[in-house]
Amino acid sequence: MGDWAPVEFEFNLMKNTKDVMLIKNFEECVGLTDEHLGLITNLNFSPYKAEFEEQINSLYEGMGIVAEVMEVWIKLQVSYM
Protein backbone atom coordinates (compact mmCIF):
# COMPACT_ATOMS: atom_id res chain seq x y z
CA MET A 1 0.00 0.00 0.00
CA GLY A 2 2.83 2.31 -0.88
CA ASP A 3 0.34 4.27 -2.98
CA TRP A 4 -0.28 6.47 0.06
CA ALA A 5 3.36 7.56 0.42
CA PRO A 6 3.13 10.33 -2.20
CA VAL A 7 -0.37 11.46 -1.19
CA GLU A 8 -0.50 14.74 0.60
CA PHE A 9 -3.67 16.60 1.38
CA GLU A 10 -3.77 19.87 -0.49
CA PHE A 11 -5.74 22.67 1.08
CA ASN A 12 -7.21 25.88 -0.27
CA LEU A 13 -8.37 28.80 1.79
CA MET A 14 -12.13 29.22 1.42
CA LYS A 15 -13.06 32.42 -0.35
CA ASN A 16 -13.83 35.40 1.89
CA THR A 17 -12.38 33.70 4.98
CA LYS A 18 -9.08 33.87 6.78
CA ASP A 19 -9.05 30.52 8.54
CA VAL A 20 -11.36 28.01 6.82
CA MET A 21 -9.36 25.46 4.84
CA LEU A 22 -10.92 23.13 2.28
CA ILE A 23 -9.37 19.91 0.98
CA LYS A 24 -8.52 20.42 -2.66
CA ASN A 25 -7.71 16.83 -3.71
CA PHE A 26 -10.15 14.66 -1.77
CA GLU A 27 -11.21 12.73 -4.89
CA GLU A 28 -7.76 11.11 -5.08
CA CYS A 29 -7.85 10.18 -1.39
CA VAL A 30 -11.39 8.77 -1.59
CA GLY A 31 -10.43 6.76 -4.67
CA LEU A 32 -7.39 5.25 -2.94
CA THR A 33 -9.42 4.48 0.17
CA ASP A 34 -12.12 2.71 -1.85
CA GLU A 35 -9.55 0.81 -3.89
CA HIS A 36 -7.67 -0.40 -0.83
CA LEU A 37 -10.82 -1.35 1.05
CA GLY A 38 -11.71 -3.50 -1.95
CA LEU A 39 -8.27 -5.13 -1.98
CA ILE A 40 -8.45 -5.85 1.74
CA THR A 41 -11.95 -7.27 1.34
CA ASN A 42 -10.64 -9.60 -1.38
CA LEU A 43 -7.94 -10.82 1.01
CA ASN A 44 -10.72 -12.03 3.32
CA PHE A 45 -11.80 -14.49 0.64
CA SER A 46 -8.33 -15.98 0.21
CA PRO A 47 -7.93 -19.61 1.28
CA TYR A 48 -4.55 -18.59 2.72
CA LYS A 49 -5.83 -15.79 4.92
CA ALA A 50 -5.66 -17.69 8.24
CA GLU A 51 -2.00 -16.84 8.75
CA PHE A 52 -2.66 -13.14 8.15
CA GLU A 53 -6.19 -12.74 9.47
CA GLU A 54 -5.23 -10.44 12.35
CA GLN A 55 -3.29 -8.10 10.05
CA ILE A 56 -6.06 -8.16 7.46
CA ASN A 57 -8.65 -7.24 10.09
CA SER A 58 -6.42 -4.47 11.42
CA LEU A 59 -5.89 -3.03 7.94
CA TYR A 60 -9.61 -3.20 7.21
CA GLU A 61 -10.47 -1.44 10.46
CA GLY A 62 -7.88 1.28 9.83
CA MET A 63 -9.02 1.89 6.26
CA GLY A 64 -12.62 1.94 7.47
CA ILE A 65 -11.74 4.72 9.90
CA VAL A 66 -9.99 6.66 7.13
CA ALA A 67 -13.09 6.24 4.92
CA GLU A 68 -15.41 7.44 7.69
CA VAL A 69 -13.27 10.50 8.45
CA MET A 70 -13.10 11.39 4.76
CA GLU A 71 -16.88 11.00 4.41
CA VAL A 72 -17.59 13.26 7.38
CA TRP A 73 -15.00 15.81 6.24
CA ILE A 74 -16.47 15.93 2.73
CA LYS A 75 -20.02 16.37 4.05
CA LEU A 76 -18.83 19.17 6.30
CA GLN A 77 -16.89 20.77 3.50
CA VAL A 78 -19.89 20.63 1.17
CA SER A 79 -22.03 22.29 3.82
CA TYR A 80 -19.60 25.23 3.88
CA MET A 81 -19.75 25.72 0.13
Steps between C-alpha positions, in 0.01 A plus 500: 500500500783731412251696290438720804864609536477777238150613601487828679183686578490827313303780657353821365384792706124542463407820323423798724645330809830517680503165676269249328700245302344267244655178370585551136581141395256283694394307188845338481491407869146359480596299192804349673297423811230323298757310296688379806185405688411285200844337497482428872150358460631267228770378739222379731392254232847351457540137607838602644372780720517310832866585551434870440147540632596730788694734270223494241241592763723777633553644152128483427414676825759772437386561143140505621588778743675694223190458279268620777714806576517589131122461465429726797759755386353512149145544632619780725694660220200486267286666765743794506485549125 
